[in-house]
């Protein structure tokens, strides 16, 4: 056999954190999918609908930014 490889163990906490992160990303993806449908250029929307879509986008944008920071901090602690 060749050289033995050191395997890093993955804690249960890391697995759960990764699963939670994946769920958050799926939620954000669903919101973006909705917005893509909502912003169809073939359909005329009222001003209130456009304002609501803008507010949804702002929330998704903020949550995505926070999620990226969490992932970056988590990875920087591990490596």
Rosetta blueprint (number, residue, H / E / L):
1 X L
2 X L
3 X L
4 X L
5 X L
6 X L
7 X L
8 X L
9 X L
10 X L
11 X L
12 X H
13 X H
14 X H
15 X H
16 X H
17 X H
18 X H
19 X H
20 X H
21 X H
22 X H
23 X H
24 X H
25 X H
26 X H
27 X H
28 X H
29 X H
30 X H
31 X H
32 X H
33 X H
34 X H
35 X H
36 X H
37 X H
38 X H
39 X L
40 X L
41 X L
42 X L
43 X L
44 X L
45 X L
46 X L
47 X H
48 X H
49 X H
50 X H
51 X H
52 X H
53 X H
54 X H
55 X H
56 X H
57 X H
58 X H
59 X H
60 X H
61 X H
62 X H
63 X H
64 X H
65 X H
66 X H
67 X H
68 X H
69 X H
70 X H
71 X H
72 X H
73 X H
74 X H
75 X H
76 X H
77 X H
78 X H
79 X L
